[in-house]
Amino acid sequence: MSKPVFILSILFITLGLAACAKAPVKPVHSPEVQRGHAHEAQGELSSEVRK
């Protein structure tokens, strides 16, 4: 009874450490994406002002 509990606990600890070791997922709204949207909006505003 003790051996399966020990094996399961080691397995869960190992899986937890492996999950922490992965590279983080790239956010959807990264600074590069936000910067691109800002440049597009600035271009649209500039073209509207020129009209």
ABEGO torsion letter per residue (X at the ends): XAAAAAAAAAAAAAAAAAAAABBBBBBABBAAAAAAAAAAAAAAAAAAAAX
